[in-house]
Amino acid sequence: MTKVLEVSTATPTREAALRLAESAIGAGLAAGGQVSGPTTSFFWHEGEFGKGEEWKVSFKTTEARYPDLESHLVANHEWSNPEVTAVPLARASARYVEWVERVTAQQIPHKR
């Protein structure tokens, strides 16, 4: 069975989150995704404690497509060093896994 990953990143605005989701999913790098927020984040950045509002974007992709998805997110992100993390799904229905595999294998550019 293919390993399905949930990949996530965060953006400073809803619009940026929507752009990343549409471009990555439209390119077939992920089968689907969600944008949620806003959420309040606390963090250390350049030696200083910070607090800010962020929007989370999560994607479902295969382990094989992860490198391309990561590259796309980093290249198209507003931040110079964005968080891009992935965790494997411990369990998923066979039909769901098949869908993620099929969609991410297409590698067809998004057309409106």
C-alpha positions, 0 to 999 in steps of 0.5 A: 500500500502506498504511504499517504502523507498529510503535509502542512504549512502556514501562511500569513494571509488567507489569500496566500493560503488559497493560492498555495492550495490551488496551485499545488492541488491544481498541479497534481502535487496533492489530491486535496487539501484544506485551508483553516484559520485564522489561528494565533501562533507563538514562535521564536524568530531571529532570536525574538519571541513573536505572536501572529495570525496564520492560516494553515494549509494541509495537503494529502499526497503520496510519499513519492510526490512529497519532494515535488510538493515540498519544492513547490511550497517553498518556491511559491511561499511568501516566507523565505523559510516556511514550515513544511512538515509531513506525517504519514497517515497511520490508517486510511481506507483503501478507496481513499488511498487509491484516490490519492494515488490516482490523482497525484499520478496524473501530474496534469496542470490545473485548468480553469 
